[in-house]
Amino acid sequence: MDEGEREALILLAYLLVQHGRLEKAETLLAALAEVFPRDGQVPRLLADCLLKRKKYQEALEVAAGLCGSGLEPAERRMAELFRAQALWGLISEGGDFKAELDASLEAYLKLTEETGRTDS
């Protein structure tokens, strides 16, 4: 698969997520993650898709992988936001993740200060 095909499939996955076709998006993103394990866009889209499907544990695993993958500060900031959203979802389902959520939000705020960004 060439670069253009990869980009087209990632764009398709993005559009599927944006238009609520979450099951199809998740399937496509899981396949893309297998074919392109080092592509940073795929896990970010997958985490977003999983959050929207309320698959918080899976989203947390994807986000945790992003947080520990040596990203630039702005990308780590986004990963921490996904991680915090997944933890919040798990808490809303009765999980005991308050300490982890606090740590994730603290990391997010610190990265926001470092990058000088307030948008998500």
N, C-alpha and C positions, 0 to 999 in steps of 0.2 A: 504494500500500500504506500502510495507516495504522499508527500506533504499536503498537497491539495485535497486529496481524499480524506486524510486525517482531519484537516480543518473543517471540511464539509460535514463530517460525521459529528464533530464536536459542536458545530453550529446547529445541526439537527437536534442533538441532545438538548442544547440550550433552549431551542424553540419549543421542544416537547415539554420541558420543565415549565417554561413561561406560560404555556397554554394548557397546563393542567393534565397533560398526558403522562402522568408520573410513572405509571407501571412500565410503559414503553421506554421512557427516558432512563429509568433505573436499569432495565435490561441492556440497553445500548451502552450506558456508561460502565456497567460491570464488564461488558465485553471489551470496551475501549481500555479499561484499566488493565485488563489482561494483556492486550496487544501493545499498549504503550504505558508500561509501568512507571516511567519517569516523567510523564507528562503532568505538569502541575495543574492544568485546567481541569482535567478529568476528575480528580478527587474533590476539588472544590465544588464542581457541579453535582457530583454524586452526593456529597454531604448536604447540599441545599435540597436536592431531590428527596433524600431520606428524611430530612427534617419535615418537609412538606407532607410526606407520607406518614408521619408520626412514628417512624422507625428510629426512635431516639438512641437505642443502644448501638445499632449499626452506624448511625450518624456520628455518635461519640467515638467509635473505633476509627472511622475515617478521619475525623477531625484530629484525634490524638496522633494519628500517623502524620498528618500535616504539621502539627505543632512540633514534632520532633524531627522534622526532615531538613533542617538547615535552611529554611526560607529567609528571604529578605524581611526586614521588620514589618513592612506594610502587608506582606503576604502572611506573616505569622499573626499579625493583628486580625486579619480576616479568619484565620484558622481558629484563633482563640474565641472569636465571636461565634463561630459554628459550634465550637466545643461548649461554650456557655449555653447556647440555645438547646443543645442536646441534653445537657445536665438539667436545665430548667424543665425540659419535657419529662425527663425521668423523675424529677422531684414531683411534678404534677401528677404522675402516675403512682406516687407513694414511695418513691425511692429516697434513700438517705444520702444525698450528695451535696448538702449545703456547703461543707468545707471545700469540696472540689470546685463548686460553682463560685464561691468567694475567691478562690485562688485564680480561677480562669478570668473572672471579671477584673481582678487586680492586674493580671498580666495584660489583658486587653487595654485597660486604662493607661498602663505604663507605656505600652507600644503606641498608643494614641498620642501620648505626650512626646515620645521620641520621634514619631513620624510627622507630628504637627497636623494630623488629619482628624476630622471629627465626623466625616461621612462614612457610610458602611458599604 
